């Protein structure tokens, strides 16, 4: 890999770091939007599933 490929654009890094999940990310086209939507879905599924020690009704 060349050194040019390893350089990180500070503005791009800042933009990515400041991004939060938005419901519109499910319809997004960028890798960031798709990743946030998928991560939100996984976290939401785990949260609503509960834990193994949870009482069942």
URRAPE-V843226 format. One record per residue. N is the residue number from 1. D_LAST is the distance of its C-alpha to the last C-alpha in whole Angstrom. Layout:
# URRAPE-V843226
n->N d_last->D_LAST
n->N d_last->D_LAST
This chain:
# URRAPE-V843226
n->1 d_last->56
n->2 d_last->59
n->3 d_last->59
n->4 d_last->58
n->5 d_last->55
n->6 d_last->54
n->7 d_last->55
n->8 d_last->52
n->9 d_last->52
n->10 d_last->51
n->11 d_last->51
n->12 d_last->49
n->13 d_last->47
n->14 d_last->46
n->15 d_last->45
n->16 d_last->42
n->17 d_last->41
n->18 d_last->41
n->19 d_last->39
n->20 d_last->35
n->21 d_last->33
n->22 d_last->33
n->23 d_last->31
n->24 d_last->35
n->25 d_last->35
n->26 d_last->33
n->27 d_last->36
n->28 d_last->38
n->29 d_last->41
n->30 d_last->42
n->31 d_last->40
n->32 d_last->39
n->33 d_last->37
n->34 d_last->35
n->35 d_last->35
n->36 d_last->33
n->37 d_last->31
n->38 d_last->30
n->39 d_last->29
n->40 d_last->27
n->41 d_last->25
n->42 d_last->24
n->43 d_last->23
n->44 d_last->21
n->45 d_last->19
n->46 d_last->19
n->47 d_last->17
n->48 d_last->15
n->49 d_last->14
n->50 d_last->13
n->51 d_last->14
n->52 d_last->13
n->53 d_last->13
n->54 d_last->10
n->55 d_last->7
n->56 d_last->4
n->57 d_last->0
